[in-house]
């Protein structure tokens, strides 16, 4: 049974979420509140698996809850109307979010994924990364990559290239290390700095600092001699980006 708590200051959305969650057979709604202050009182004493947390509350942002609690032994799914910087920070921290008004199918997809994998509590480093990238979204030095069983903190400079395969992305790192995330390549393409990473193909993004050469057979040779394809669609941009090295 997934024990869920809701933090949402709009009562009609809170009630709608409760109704949707009641239809999901493996969920128990433990409680709900509407403010940062109340959440800080009740969350430390509850045994929870998952918290649905609105970002903008009447008495502050829910990021304050995350920061002040320190140790968090439950997972969080953020709720938000469109907030570009908040969504970017959440993705960098490999957290889930739902746009309001909450879509029933998207909510159930989040619950289904949570149900399958081992619970991964929010770590202190993950929290710091989210807060840093919300407060100062200009420079990205590290990204969180979450697999079904583990959470990895990857320095941007260690990434050779990324390869997408449907809803999965594999990160190819220094020392021949590989990590596969259960998120699609397009999400990382939007996060990784475009002054360092180049999309060469529908399924590939490369770190141009690790490119050895471009071949006119529409291929890139990386420092470790890996061959990465370059599509006709991306060829001109790839050549332009590499010529500026």
N, C-alpha and C positions, 0 to 999 in steps of 0.2 A: 504494500500500500504506500503510495506517494503522499507524504504529509505536506500540504501546501498552505502558505500564508500569503495574504494579499495586502499590499500597501498601495492604496489608490485614494486620492482625495475627492474624486468625482463619484458620488454615491451611485449614480445610475450605471457607471462602468463597473464599479465594484460588484453590484448586484448581478450584472450581466455575466461577469466572470464566474461568480459563484454558480449560476445556473449552468453555464457551459461545463464547468468542472464537475458538477454533479452527474453529468451525462457520461463522464469518463469513468469506467468501472473501477479503475485501480487508484482513484484519488480520494483523499480525505481533506476537506478544507478545515484547517485547525482554527483559523481566525482571520481577522482583518483589522486594519487601522488606516488612518488618513493623514498622519503627520510624521515628520522626522522624530520629534520628541517622543511620541508614543512608541514608535518602532524601536527606539533605543532602550525603552523600558522593558518591552515584552520579548523582543527577539532573543536576548541572552538566556532567558529562562524556559524557552520552548524547545522541544525536540522536533526539528524540521528537516525536510529533505529539499524543499524547493520554495523560494520566495519570488512571487511576481511583484515587481517593484517599479512603480511609476517614477520617472526621473524628476519631474517638476512637481513638488508638493507645495502646499500653502505656506509652510514655514521653512522652506529651503529645498535644496536638491538632494535626492536620495543618495548621491555620491557621498554626502556627509555621513550617512548611516554606515556605509561601507568603510569609510576612513576611521570613524570613531569606534566601531565595534572591534576592530583589530583582528581578532581570531573569528573566522567565519567557517562553520562546519556544515553549511548547506550551500546549495547552488542558487544562483540568482538569474532570473530572466527579467530584463528591464522592459518597461512599457513606456512608449514615448510617441507623441506627435512628432512630426519630422523635425529633427535637430541634427544638422549635418555633423557638427563637432562631437556631439554625444555619441552618435552612431559610429563614427570613425573610431573613437576611443574604445567603445565597447567591442568592436571588431578586432582592434589591435590586441585587446585583452582576451580574445577568443571566447567572449561571452555571447549569450543569446539575447535577442531582443524581439519584441513584437510591436508593430505600429498600431496606434489607436486610430479608429475603432478596431478592436481585436477581431481578426478573422478566425472563425471557428476551426477551419481546416489547419491553419498555421499553428494555432494553439495546440491542437491535437498532435501535429507533427513534432512539436517541441517536446510534448509529454511522452510520445512514443520513443524518441531518441533517448530521453532521460531514463525511461523504463528499461532500455536495453543495456545501457552502459553502466559501468561502476560509478557511483556518486563521486564527483570530483569537487571537493570543497574549494572555495576561493582562497588562493594563497596570498600572503602579504605582498610578495613581489608582483603578482598579477594585479592586485588592488592598486599598488603604486604606479604601475604602468598605465592603467586606465586613467587614474587621476592626473598624471603628468601629461598625457596626451590630450586630455580634455582641457586642461589649463593652458597648455602651450603646444598647439597642434602642428607647429612648423617643422620640427625636426624629429624624425623617427630613427631611433638607434636599436630598438629591440622589438620583437614581435612574439606573441604567445601562439603556439601551435598546439592544439588539443587533438589527441587521438581518442579512440574508444576507451583506452585504459590509462593514459598518462597525459601530463601537461609539460610541454617543453618551452623554454625561454631561449629564443634564438637571436643572436646578434646579427643585425642586418649585413654586416661586413663578412659574415661567415657563409652566406648563401651564394653558391655558384649559379644555380638556376633552379627554376620550378617547372614541373611538368604536370599538366592537368589530365585527368582521365575521368570524364563524367563529373560526378559530385565529389571527387577526391583530388587532392593535390599532393605531389611528392616533392619535398625539399631536398635538393642535393647540396650537401655541405662539405666543408673542408674535411680532410682525412677520410674521404669516401663514406661519410655518414649520410644516411637517408632517413627522413621522417615523413610519414604519410598522414595528412590531415583529412578529416571527413568534411571538408569544405571545398567548394569549387574554385578553380583558378581565378575566375573573374573577381572574386572577393579580394584576393591578394593582389591582383593587378591594380585594383583601386587604392590599395593601402601602401604598397611599396613605392619608394620615391622614384619618380620618373626621370630624375637626372642621373640615376644610377642603374635602373632596371629598364630593359628594352623588351617589348613584346615582339618576338620574332615569328610567331606562328600562333594559330588558335590555341595550341596546347603547350606553348613554351614562353617563359619569361626568363631572360638571362641577366646576370650582373655583368655589366660591360667591363668592370675592372678585372674580370677573370677570363675575358675573351682573348684568345691567342691570335686568331686571324679570321677573316671572312673569305670564303671561297666563292668564286663565280658560279659554282654548281649549286648555289643557293643553300649553303651550309655555313655554320659557324663552328670553329674548332676552339674548345675551351682549353684552359691551362692544363687540365688533366687528360687532354686528348679526346674528351667526349665530343661527339658530333651532334650538333643541334640544328634541326632544319629551319630554313627561312622561307616563308611563303611569299608568293608574288605580291600579295596584298601588303605585306609589311617590309618588303625588300628596300624600297627607297628610304623609309624612315630608319631602318637598321643601318644602312650605309652612311646616312647623314649623321646619326648618333655616334657611330664608331669613328668617323672622320674627325670628330671633335675631341677625341682622346689625346 
